Amino acid sequence: MYANTVGEAFIYYGIRLVVFTAVAALGIWAGIKLRRNKDKKQAE
């Protein structure tokens, strides 16, 4: 993917950054949630 203008490049990388951040946040959140559930089960 080659951007024709600097603006297109910023938009393209901006979208990729937002998507990457969302996926990373979701993964971290899911990991914490699973770990907390696991800790609760072990504590009982």
For each residue, the residues with C-beta under 8 A, 3 or more apart:
1: 12
2:
3: 6 8 9 12
4: 8
5: 8 9
6: 3 9 10
7: 10 11
8: 3 4 5 11 12
9: 3 5 6 12 13
10: 6 7 13 14
11: 7 8 14 15
12: 1 3 8 9 15 16
13: 9 10 16 17
14: 10 11 17 18
15: 11 12 18 19
16: 12 13 19 20
17: 13 14 20 21
18: 14 15 21 22
19: 15 16 22 23
20: 16 17 23 24
21: 17 18 24 25
22: 18 19 25 26
23: 19 20 26 27
24: 20 21 27 28
25: 21 22 28 29
26: 22 23 29 30
27: 23 24 30 31
28: 24 25 31 32
29: 25 26 32 33
30: 26 27 33 34
31: 27 28 34 35
32: 28 29 35 36
33: 29 30 36 37
34: 30 31 37 38
35: 31 32 38 39
36: 32 33 39 40
37: 33 34 40 41
38: 34 35 41 42
39: 35 36 42 43
40: 36 37 43 44
41: 37 38 44
42: 38 39
43: 39 40
44: 40 41
